[in-house]
Amino acid sequence: MADADLKGLVAQSGVSFVGTVEHAQSDAAADLPTTEQGAVVVVDEVLHAPPVLANLAGSRVTLVPSADQPALQDGQRAVFFANSLAYGETITLQELARRPVAQVASEAGVDAAAPGAGVRQIVADLEVETLQSHAAEVEAVILGRVTSLAKATAMQQPPREHDPDWWRATLEVASVAIGKITRDSVDVLYANSKDIQWHNAPKPRASQEGVWLLHSTPPELREVASYMIIDPLDYQPSERFPLFAQAQVHR
């Protein structure tokens, strides 16, 4: 991890931020639920993070230092790359690596005072790479609008654990980026269940427009629909269609 490049650090970390070490030892902040080796770090600027951590600027977090990094010092300011360990009265993060602020800005090709702009561009680039990689694994990618939704009644079975609760959406096809779809509309299965196994799977809404990444259905589902959307990445906003139309993903 110590030798990872900036893009690699961003890809492997759930959060990165510019921070200042307030207390390098956990016992210096007894009011915070720290771990024995934890440090208290003030978040100066969030560079990238999931929504739940996006508003950490100005907050204190507990940071468990990486064994690969030099010992933290009070007052030290750096860019920290980390992953979440626990949420409570304070946020506890496991450090993966740290870099001087100027070094991160230099590697990202941005002004030393604005490392966040460079990291956010890396995040955007990684998202594009992930989408294009996912698109290479699906049967078709279309731009379309939901025209009808119906429960897949032909597939009704007694309730079972992690039941997907299959529904069928009809999509009006506006354009095709990948695949051999020539029809004006296609039927796709989706899991309407809110079970943990299916919670993040796409759940189309009436008249919803967007980019749909379609997988072939397995043989036992093919009589109900030719395609299905089951991965969280299988729905994307309409403005992302050029990513697929222009990329010409090699299949």
C-alpha positions as CSV (number, residue, x, y, z in Angstrom):
1,M,0.0,0.0,0.0
2,A,2.8,2.4,0.7
3,D,3.9,2.3,-2.9
4,A,0.5,2.5,-4.5
5,D,-0.1,5.3,-6.9
6,L,-2.8,7.9,-6.4
7,K,-5.4,6.2,-8.6
8,G,-4.8,3.0,-6.8
9,L,-5.2,4.6,-3.4
10,V,-8.5,6.2,-4.4
11,A,-9.8,2.9,-5.8
12,Q,-9.0,1.0,-2.6
13,S,-10.2,3.6,-0.1
14,G,-13.8,4.4,0.8
15,V,-12.9,7.9,1.9
16,S,-10.0,10.4,1.4
17,F,-9.7,13.7,3.2
18,V,-7.3,16.5,4.1
19,G,-6.9,16.4,7.8
20,T,-4.9,17.7,10.8
21,V,-3.9,15.5,13.6
22,E,-5.3,16.9,16.9
23,H,-4.2,14.1,19.2
24,A,-1.8,11.4,17.9
25,Q,-2.7,9.2,21.0
26,S,-6.2,8.1,21.8
27,D,-5.9,8.9,25.5
28,A,-5.6,12.6,24.6
29,A,-9.3,12.6,23.7
30,A,-11.1,10.6,26.4
31,D,-14.4,12.1,25.4
32,L,-14.3,10.2,22.1
33,P,-14.9,6.5,21.7
34,T,-11.5,5.8,20.2
35,T,-9.6,2.5,19.9
36,E,-6.4,2.0,21.9
37,Q,-4.2,2.9,18.9
38,G,-6.6,5.6,17.6
39,A,-5.7,9.2,16.8
40,V,-8.1,12.1,16.7
41,V,-8.0,13.9,13.4
42,V,-9.9,17.0,12.3
43,V,-11.2,16.8,8.8
44,D,-10.3,19.9,6.9
45,E,-11.7,18.9,3.5
46,V,-13.4,15.7,2.2
47,L,-11.9,14.7,-1.1
48,H,-14.1,11.7,-1.8
49,A,-16.5,9.7,0.3
50,P,-19.9,7.9,0.3
51,P,-22.9,10.1,1.0
52,V,-22.9,9.2,4.7
53,L,-19.4,10.7,5.1
54,A,-19.7,13.5,2.6
55,N,-20.3,16.2,5.2
56,L,-17.4,15.4,7.6
57,A,-15.5,18.7,7.0
58,G,-15.0,20.4,10.3
59,S,-15.6,17.2,12.3
60,R,-13.3,15.0,14.3
61,V,-12.8,11.4,13.4
62,T,-10.9,8.6,15.1
63,L,-8.2,7.2,12.8
64,V,-6.6,3.9,13.4
65,P,-3.1,4.4,11.8
66,S,-1.8,2.0,9.2
67,A,1.2,-0.1,10.4
68,D,2.8,0.7,7.1
69,Q,2.9,4.4,7.8
70,P,5.2,6.5,10.1
71,A,3.9,7.4,13.5
72,L,1.5,10.3,13.5
73,Q,2.5,13.6,15.1
74,D,0.3,16.2,16.8
75,G,-0.4,19.0,14.3
76,Q,0.5,16.9,11.3
77,R,-1.5,17.8,8.2
78,A,-1.9,15.3,5.3
79,V,-4.2,13.6,2.9
80,F,-5.5,10.5,4.5
81,F,-6.9,7.5,2.6
82,A,-9.1,5.2,4.8
83,N,-12.0,2.8,5.1
84,S,-14.8,2.9,7.6
85,L,-14.6,0.8,10.8
86,A,-17.5,2.0,12.9
87,Y,-20.1,4.7,13.3
88,G,-21.1,6.1,16.7
89,E,-20.7,9.4,18.4
90,T,-17.7,9.8,16.2
91,I,-16.6,8.1,13.0
92,T,-13.8,5.5,13.3
93,L,-11.7,5.0,10.2
94,Q,-8.9,2.5,9.3
95,E,-6.1,4.3,7.6
96,L,-4.7,2.8,4.4
97,A,-2.2,5.4,3.6
98,R,-1.4,9.1,3.8
99,R,0.3,11.6,1.5
100,P,1.5,15.2,1.8
101,V,-1.1,17.5,0.4
102,A,1.3,19.0,-2.1
103,Q,2.2,15.5,-3.4
104,V,-1.4,14.5,-4.0
105,A,-2.1,17.7,-5.8
106,S,1.1,17.2,-8.0
107,E,0.2,13.6,-8.8
108,A,-3.4,14.7,-9.7
109,G,-2.1,17.5,-11.9
110,V,-3.9,20.3,-10.0
111,D,-3.0,23.4,-8.0
112,A,-1.5,22.6,-4.6
113,A,-4.3,24.4,-2.9
114,A,-7.0,22.2,-4.6
115,P,-6.2,18.5,-4.2
116,G,-9.9,17.7,-4.1
117,A,-10.4,18.6,-7.7
118,G,-7.8,16.1,-8.8
119,V,-9.2,13.3,-6.6
120,R,-12.7,14.0,-7.8
121,Q,-11.6,13.6,-11.4
122,I,-9.9,10.3,-10.5
123,V,-13.2,9.1,-8.9
124,A,-15.1,10.1,-12.1
125,D,-12.5,8.3,-14.3
126,L,-12.8,5.2,-12.1
127,E,-16.6,5.2,-12.4
128,V,-16.4,5.4,-16.2
129,E,-13.9,2.4,-16.2
130,T,-16.2,0.4,-13.9
131,L,-19.2,1.1,-16.1
132,Q,-17.4,0.2,-19.3
133,S,-16.1,-3.0,-17.7
134,H,-19.6,-3.9,-16.6
135,A,-21.0,-3.1,-20.0
136,A,-18.6,-5.6,-21.5
137,E,-20.4,-8.3,-19.6
138,V,-24.0,-7.6,-20.5
139,E,-26.1,-8.6,-23.5
140,A,-27.3,-5.1,-24.4
141,V,-27.2,-1.4,-23.4
142,I,-30.1,0.8,-24.4
143,L,-31.5,4.2,-23.9
144,G,-35.1,3.8,-23.0
145,R,-38.3,4.8,-21.1
146,V,-40.5,2.6,-18.9
147,T,-43.9,2.2,-20.5
148,S,-45.5,-0.4,-18.2
149,L,-44.8,-2.4,-15.0
150,A,-46.5,-5.6,-14.0
151,K,-46.0,-8.4,-11.6
152,A,-44.6,-11.5,-13.3
153,T,-47.7,-13.6,-12.4
154,A,-46.7,-16.6,-14.4
155,M,-43.8,-17.1,-12.0
156,Q,-45.7,-16.9,-8.7
157,Q,-44.4,-19.4,-6.2
158,P,-44.8,-20.0,-2.5
159,P,-42.8,-17.3,-0.6
160,R,-39.2,-18.4,0.2
161,E,-36.2,-16.8,1.8
162,H,-34.6,-14.0,-0.4
163,D,-37.5,-14.2,-2.8
164,P,-36.8,-11.7,-5.6
165,D,-40.5,-11.0,-6.3
166,W,-40.0,-10.8,-10.0
167,W,-41.8,-8.0,-11.9
168,R,-41.6,-7.2,-15.6
169,A,-40.9,-3.7,-17.1
170,T,-41.5,-2.8,-20.7
171,L,-38.9,-0.4,-22.0
172,E,-39.5,1.8,-25.1
173,V,-36.2,1.7,-26.9
174,A,-34.9,5.1,-28.0
175,S,-31.4,4.0,-29.0
176,V,-29.1,1.0,-28.7
177,A,-25.4,1.4,-27.7
178,I,-24.5,-2.3,-27.4
179,G,-26.4,-5.4,-28.6
180,K,-28.6,-6.5,-31.4
181,I,-32.0,-5.2,-30.3
182,T,-34.1,-4.1,-33.3
183,R,-37.5,-4.0,-31.6
184,D,-39.2,-0.8,-30.5
185,S,-39.6,-2.2,-27.0
186,V,-38.2,-4.9,-24.8
187,D,-39.5,-6.7,-21.6
188,V,-37.0,-7.0,-18.7
189,L,-37.4,-8.7,-15.4
190,Y,-36.4,-6.9,-12.2
191,A,-36.4,-7.9,-8.5
192,N,-39.1,-5.8,-6.7
193,S,-38.1,-7.3,-3.3
194,K,-36.6,-5.1,-0.7
195,D,-34.8,-8.1,0.8
196,I,-31.1,-7.4,1.6
197,Q,-30.1,-9.6,-1.4
198,W,-32.1,-7.5,-3.8
199,H,-32.3,-4.1,-2.0
200,N,-29.9,-2.3,-4.4
201,A,-31.1,-4.0,-7.6
202,P,-32.7,-1.5,-10.0
203,K,-36.5,-1.0,-9.5
204,P,-37.9,0.8,-12.5
205,R,-40.6,3.5,-12.0
206,A,-43.4,4.4,-14.4
207,S,-42.2,6.7,-17.2
208,Q,-38.6,6.5,-15.9
209,E,-36.0,7.3,-18.6
210,G,-32.4,6.2,-18.5
211,V,-29.7,3.9,-19.7
212,W,-30.5,0.2,-19.1
213,L,-27.8,-2.5,-19.1
214,L,-29.5,-5.7,-19.9
215,H,-28.5,-9.3,-19.0
216,S,-29.8,-12.4,-20.7
217,T,-32.3,-14.2,-18.5
218,P,-31.4,-17.8,-17.5
219,P,-33.4,-20.6,-19.3
220,E,-36.0,-21.0,-16.5
221,L,-37.0,-17.3,-16.8
222,R,-36.7,-16.8,-20.5
223,E,-40.4,-17.4,-21.3
224,V,-41.3,-14.4,-19.1
225,A,-38.7,-12.0,-20.6
226,S,-35.5,-12.1,-22.6
227,Y,-33.6,-9.7,-20.4
228,M,-33.2,-8.8,-16.7
229,I,-31.6,-6.0,-14.7
230,I,-30.2,-7.3,-11.4
231,D,-27.0,-5.3,-10.7
232,P,-27.0,-1.9,-9.1
233,L,-25.0,-0.6,-12.2
234,D,-27.7,-1.8,-14.6
235,Y,-29.5,1.5,-14.5
236,Q,-27.7,4.8,-15.3
237,P,-29.0,8.4,-15.9
238,S,-29.7,9.2,-19.5
239,E,-26.8,11.7,-19.7
240,R,-24.4,8.7,-19.4
241,F,-25.5,7.1,-22.6
242,P,-22.6,8.6,-24.6
243,L,-20.2,6.7,-22.4
244,F,-21.5,3.5,-23.9
245,A,-22.4,4.7,-27.4
246,Q,-18.9,6.3,-27.9
247,A,-16.8,3.8,-26.1
248,Q,-17.6,0.9,-28.5
249,V,-16.9,-1.7,-25.8
250,H,-15.0,-4.6,-27.3
251,R,-17.0,-7.8,-26.7
